[in-house]
């Protein structure tokens, strides 16, 4: 396991404060505020801590209420809404400075058989033949503003390999990228779900910028996740290659909508994602 991945696993290992109350720390990704995927994943971990073994999360739906403060820890309060025969429901509120910054609703389900179908992954290059995003960023380091350069080009816990690296040219609102944890994770399914939840918010809203030729770090551009939903359909390992395919059907009213599917390298559809985010151009 790489050092950044070990640090991520530690970041997701929340500190218990009281019954149903947990505390998490933050990692700076160069955005000036807490990364949404971190809050989402930590809230998922907090909910899972209150659920009996044998039930794993199958859907999680979150709303980002306020930007997170990187300098302050986040406290997670879990409400145990229901413990049924097959499903368990939890609600998590993330607090900083006495205010809610995020809330998450999560449903957990026992494993049971049923009919199966899925959309196919399609033809894509092998992940080993694609260039890591971090390599591209380091090659372009001179174009990154000096205050962000060391943060943006630092080692990462997730190896992301875009099939078509993001640029400033106008193109269809479709992106595909391979990703996996940078090292072997423990076998606990809850850890793999949390790592996938963390990764699922990374670069998602950028898909909605592509038809407009707007650079991710363009001056005056403000991007912010407003909500985020994740459905997990099958067991998976986040330390094995996963293909993240995203598209943005619409952007309107300073908001962009993006949806995504996540397939294993063998072609199984293991998760789906949807998000609406703020896209404010020319903001100060």
Buried (B, 14 or more C-beta within 10 A) or exposed (E): BBEBBEBBBEBBBBEEEEEBBBBBBBBEBBBEBBBBBBBBBBBBBBBBBBBEEEBBBBBBBBBBBBBBBBEBEBBBBBBBEEBEEEEBBBBBBBBBEEEEBBBBBBBBBBEEEEEEEEEEBEEBEEBEEBEBBBEEBBEEEEEBEEEBBEEBBBEBBBBBBBBEBBEEEEEEBEBBBBBBBBBEBEEEBBBBBBBBBBBBBBBBBBBBBBBBEBEEBBEEBEBBBBBBBBBBBEEBBBBBBBBBBBBBEEBEEEBBBBBBBBBBBEEBBBBBBBBBBBBEEEEE
